[in-house]
Amino acid sequence: MARYQLLLPKMGESVAEATIIKWNKNTGDYIEADEAVMEIATDKVDSEVPSPVSGKLIQQLCSENEVVQVGAVIAIIETEGGDEAEAAPAAAAEPQEINIPEEAADEPVISESIPGLDQLETKEAEESKGSGRFYSPLVKNIAAQEGISTEELDKIPGTGAEGRLTKDDLLNYLQNPASIDKKAEPQESSYTPPVHEAHQPKVEAPAYKAPEPEPIFEEKSVAVQTASASGRDEIIEMDRMRRLIADHMVTSKHTSPHVTSFVEADVTNLVLWREKVKSAFEKKEGEKITFTPIFIEAVVRAIKDMPMINVSVNGYQIIKKAAVNIGMATALPSGNLIVPVIKNADKLNLVGLTKSVNDLANRARNNKLQPDDVKDGTFTITNVGSFGNVMGTPIINQPQVAILAIGAIKKKPAVIETKQGDMIAIRHMMFLSLSYDHRVVDGALGGSFLRRVADYLEQWDIDRAI
């Protein structure tokens, strides 16, 4: 029998580590080739790690919620064959010993913005300073958000391996800090999370003994709710992706002065054209054509006309993007949001856009996206109409400067101008809304760009060939 070292695979140029979410296989289980061994999470996407070989899992070298470096050995699989151990293809550059370090590497992760997931940014956790006690990136992130110093962390007892402080230990401490003797703190009965004074009035400490403080959600706080006296409230902690989304949304609002413009578009010809060609299109191309690639095509044409909407900001510099990479906000079955990106959308025709949209949407819903699929977007589209909403005021996906929301298409009576005079007819109408960064996009540009997108949709050729 041979032993195969399964390595954490490379998941994109900007990803140096991943967090183990769940082991799909236990020690002793048989694994088929290409079968998922574990689920992992990076600061961009969640994905699975398949085994390139068939065999029995004989050792797990990392635990759930542990942060592991790309290229590290994560499991040993016993395969049929010779007596000598096999090495994974990328193991040549790795030490021969099977050793998973407890501490994260010093080199920081180069993190692109994610949104929603799609391009959310997280800070790389560094090794704790002071006592030398190890804290996981998640624990240190929560501590930083709640204003807890390293010295205070050192005083909290841990229930993890070798006394390690776990997430649950820290959350329990936040709900009942009075249970820990904080000698370095002023004489106070309990810990209160930091609050912006401009937004939260000071509250007198309760007279009763050892109260449980109510954590206040602000910019980057973890979702910790204190149950009511009745005990009927449910405590729900945000999952990893929801925390990333929350941080990204708050950062965007703090970064960009948002302005939103609206237009109403008559898309009757577009709707009739799609209804006419969708069966033939699917038979010819093997793909269903939705409205999304049509909207993206209109946006790309408008960006070509007004390229200053396709920029980002660096201090007092405006970076005009050469590529037109369109992100499309996609709802996941979990209720979270991620933004896969169609790279070089200006070089694709409608068929190419349709194939890209369908591919990215399907992989997003099945957790098959790679980190590179959600990076480098330059403009984002979100379809609020898919939820029956007629309009919305989306938040800009940093570091972009504009995002387009597409409302539901509704049949409405509308005034039609003809040579014989005005008339009222039933038309397919929809609202488009554009949120833009007023630091660099003024109302003239934002409003004109939005109108141009609507014009391209309204002027759709009903006789257009597939």
VEXMIKE-83498 format. One record per residue (C-alpha): x, y, z negated; residue in one letter. Coordinates in pm, whole numbers, plus 32768, in hexadecimal, padded with zeros to 4 digits. Layout:
% VEXMIKE-83498
XYZA
...
END
This chain:
% VEXMIKE-83498
800080008000M
80768161804CA
802A82A07F94R
7FC383D68054Y
7FF185337FC4Q
7EC48608801BL
7F2387798031L
7E4A88AF8014L
7E3889168183P
7E828A6C8212K
7D3B8B298238M
7DA58C6582EBG
7EC68D548303E
7E538E2881DFS
7DFD8D0D80EEV
7F098C917FFCA
7E378BD97EFBE
7CE08B487EB6A
7C0A8AED7D8AT
7B9289877D64I
7A1889987D49I
79B988287D40K
7A4E86D07D74W
7970860B7E61N
7A3584CD7E1BK
7A9D843D7CCCN
7BD183747C77T
7BA282137CFCG
7AAF82797E11D
7AF3820A7F76Y
7B1483248072I
7AD9830981E7E
7BB283D382D5A
7B2685358307D
7A43850D81D8E
7A38863780EBA
7B0386027FB0V
7ABB874D7F03M
7A1A88A17F2BE
7AF689D67F0FI
7AC18B4D7F09A
7BA18C647F7ET
7B638DD87F62D
7ABF8DC080B8K
79FA8C7E80E7V
79A18B338044D
7A0489F88100S
7A51888680DFE
7B9F87CF80E4V
7B89868E81B2P
7C7685698196S
7D3D851F82D2P
7D6183B28269V
7C8A829981E3S
7CD982078090G
7C9482067F1BK
7CB783427E4BL
7DA282DF7D33I
7DFB84327C9DQ
7D6785907C8CQ
7E7E868C7C55L
7DA887BE7C11C
7C6787FD7B56S
7B2988B87BADE
7B468A347B90N
7CC08A1C7BACE
7D768B047C9EV
7E608A457D87V
7F5F8AC97E7FQ
7F448A747FF0V
8028894D803EG
801F88BE7EDEA
7FD7874C7EA9V
7E73872B7E29I
7E3785B47E2FA
7ED984627E68I
7E26836E7F50I
7E8B82027F64E
7E7F818280C8T
7EC18037816AE
8023801881F5G
81898009817BG
820D8039801DD
82A4818D805BE
81D982C4800FA
815083868132E
816584FF8136A
806885EE81C9A
80DE869E8307P
812487E38254A
81D787418131A
8333875E81CBA
836088B58139A
82D8884A7FE6E
839987B07EC0P
839386367EBCQ
830F86317D57E
8198862D7D2CI
817987577C49N
806288557C3DI
80D489947B8EP
7FE98A277A8CE
80448B8A7ADFE
7FE78C407C1DA
80FB8CA87D0DA
81828E0A7CEBD
814C8E617E57E
80008F1F7E79P
7EEE8EAE7F61V
7EBB8F968089I
7D468FBE8076S
7C73904E818AE
7B2290DB812CS
7A098FE08121I
78CF90258163P
77CE8FC180C6G
78578EE680F6L
78D08F5A81CDD
79FF9007818CQ
7A0890448019L
7B5490A77F6CE
7BCC900E7E24T
7D0390607D5BK
7E0C8F517D42E
7E308EE17BDCA
7F928EEB7B51E
80318E217A3AE
7FD98EA678E4S
80D78F86783EK
81188F9B76CBG
80EF8E507617S
812C8D837750G
7FDB8CD17723R
7F4B8C677872F
7DFD8CF678E5Y
7D4C8C8C7A22S
7CFF8D937B2CP
7B8C8D7C7AD9L
7BC68DB97966V
7CAC8EE079AAK
7BB88F727AA4N
7A9D8F6579A5I
7B818FFA789BA
7BE69119797FA
7A7B916079D5Q
7A1891677866E
7B45923477F5G
7BE491237720I
7D5C914576F7S
7E5890287700T
7E949054758BE
7D2090247549E
7D158EF3762BL
7E338E597566D
7D598E5A742DK
7C388D9874C7I
7C488C207481P
7C3D8B4575B8G
7B9089F775E3T
7C3C89967729G
7D6488B2775FA
7E88890B767AE
7DB68A1E75DDG
7D7B8AD27728R
7C738BE37721L
7B528B817804T
7A498C5678A6K
79438BD877AED
7A278C34768BD
7A428D977709L
78CF8DBB7755L
78778D3875FAN
79678E357565Y
78C58F50762AL
77738EF2759BQ
77F48ECF7435N
79408F82740CP
79098FA57295A
79638E347270S
7ACE8E8872C1I
7BA88F4571CAD
7C309063729FK
7D3990F071B9K
7DBF91E572B8A
7C6B928472EFE
7BD393A57227P
7ADB9344711CQ
79AC92F171EBE
78B291DB71C0S
78A491777330S
792F91AF7489Y
786F92837581T
78C3926F76F7P
794193B67790P
7836949E7815V
785095CF78F4H
77F996EE780EE
775F97B2792AA
765E96A27963H
76219607780EQ
75C996BF76CBP
7677965A758BK
75AE956874B7V
75C4955E733EE
763D941372B0A
751E93407223P
74FC933570ABA
74D191BD709AY
75FD90D7706FK
76D1904B718DA
75EB90A272B3P
761D900B7408E
766B912A74F7P
75B4913F7640E
76BB91457754P
767492537851I
76A0920779C2F
777293107A66E
7860931B7B8AE
790891C77B66K
786991257A39S
78208FB37A31V
76B18F547A2EA
76888F1078BCV
752E8F4D782FQ
74D68F3F76C0T
739D8E79767AA
727C8F3575E3S
72028EFB7480A
70F58E15750AS
71FE8D3975AAG
71388D2A76EFR
722C8DEA77CAD
73108D1A78A4E
74868D5A78A6I
75088D457A0AI
76748D727A5AE
76C98DF07BB3M
77748CF07C8CD
78C38D427D26R
783A8DC17E71M
77328E9C7DC9R
78408F3E7CF2R
790C8F897E2BL
77DB901D7ED7I
778790F07DA6A
78E8917B7D8ED
78F591C17F02H
77A9927A7F04M
780793577DDEV
795C939F7E76T
78B994027FBES
77CD94F57F15K
78ED958E7E50H
79C395A77F89T
78D9962A8097S
77D3973E8087P
76B69683812DH
75C797268225V
74B6966182D8T
740896BF841DS
72D8961684B8F
724495EE8613V
711A952D8697E
714D946B87D9A
705793D988D2D
70E99282891EV
6FC291F889E0T
708A91A98B1BN
719690FC8A4CL
709690228998V
6FE68FC48ADBL
71338F738B86W
71A68E8D8A6ER
70568DDB8A69E
70728DA68BE0K
71D88D1F8BE8V
720B8C6C8A9BK
71AA8B118B1AS
727F8B2D8C54A
739C8BC38B8BF
739F8AA08A96E
738E89A08BAFK
74AB8A478C6EK
75948AA88B50E
753389AF8A43G
74FB8ACF8950E
73C78B7E88C8K
73CD8CF2890CI
735E8DC987E7T
73408F4187D0F
74898F618712T
75798F40883DP
74A0903788FCI
74BD913387E1F
763490F887CEI
765991378943E
75A69285891EA
768392E487F7V
77C1928A88B6V
7756936289DDR
770D948688F3A
7861945B8848I
790A9472899BK
785195B989D4D
78A196418878M
79DE959387F8P
7A00967586C7M
78F695A2861CI
79E8947C8630N
7AE595038536V
7B5C94E083D0S
7BEB95D882D7V
7D3E95D3822AN
7D5496FF8143G
7D429827822FY
7D9097538360Q
7C8D96CC8454I
7CEF958084EBI
7C4B954F863EK
7C2393DC8679K
7C94934787C2A
7BC692098791A
7A4B92018780V
7A0390F3867DN
789590DC861FI
7834904C84CEG
76D98FBB84A4M
764D8F9D8346A
75D08E3A8311T
74F88DC181F1A
75678C798156L
74838B6D80C4P
75018BD27F6BS
74728D2F7F9EG
75CA8DCC7FBCN
76468E8980EAL
77788E5F81C6I
77EB8F1E82F9V
78918E4A8407P
79398F168517V
79268EF98692I
7A858F568701K
7AB09028883EN
793A903A8878A
7972913C898AD
7A14902D8A60K
78EB8F3D8A4BL
77B88F358B2AN
765E8EE48AA4L
76968D6E8AC1V
77E08D878A05G
77428E5B88F6L
76258D6188D2T
77148C3D88A8K
77E58CFF87AAS
76B58D6E86E2V
76248C0F86D0N
77728B6F867BD
77C58C618560L
76648C5B84D3A
765A8ADE84CAN
77B28AC0842CR
775C8BCC832CA
76258B1382BBR
76E889CD829EN
78168A5F81E5N
78F88A18830EK
79818B778342L
7AF78BAE8330Q
7B8F8CE4828AP
7BEF8D7483DCD
7A808D668445D
7A248E7A834FV
7B458F6C8379K
7B9D90958456D
7A39910B8499G
7A1C926E851ET
789E929A8522F
778691D6847BT
761F918384D6I
751D910B83DBT
73C5908F8445N
72D390F28332V
71B8909E8420G
71F88F2D83EDS
715C8F5A8292F
70319019831BG
70BF917082BEN
7081928B83B1V
71B39357834BM
72CE93698251G
73EC943F81D1T
7517935181D7P
765B93878118I
779393B481EAI
787592848202N
79C59317819DQ
7AB593738235P
79C793B48356Q
790F94FF8377V
77B9949483FAA
76BB937A83E5I
757F934984B3L
743E92B98420A
73429222850FI
71D7921E84A3G
70BF913084FAA
702591488655I
6EB4919B862DK
6D9991CC8724K
6D17932F86FCK
6C47942987C0P
6D3295228863A
6D12964A894DV
6D9195FF8AACI
6DE5971D8B96E
6D8596DF8D00T
6D6397B28E3AK
6BED97A08E0FQ
6C06981D8CA8G
6C3897938B4CD
6B95964E8AE5M
6B8D956E89B2I
6C01940789D5A
6C6692E488F8I
6DE392DB88F3R
6EF4921A8840H
6F95931A8759M
70B293078661M
717A93EC857DF
72F494038583L
73B294A38466S
752294FE8457L
75DA953D8312S
772395F1834AY
78479683828CD
781797FB8288H
798A98328246R
79D397ED83B4V
788197BB8460V
77AC98F38472D
763998F884B7G
766D994C8626A
774498198664L
767B97308583G
752D979F860FG
75A4979C8778S
763B96428756F
74FA95B986C3L
742C965787D7R
751595C588DDR
74E694658851V
736C9496885DA
7382951689C3D
743B93DF8A37Y
733193048995L
720F93CD8A24E
72A593CE8B82Q
72C892568B90W
729E91CC8CF1D
717790E08CE6I
71F2903C8E27D
735390018DA6R
73E78EB58E15A
74718DC38D15I
END
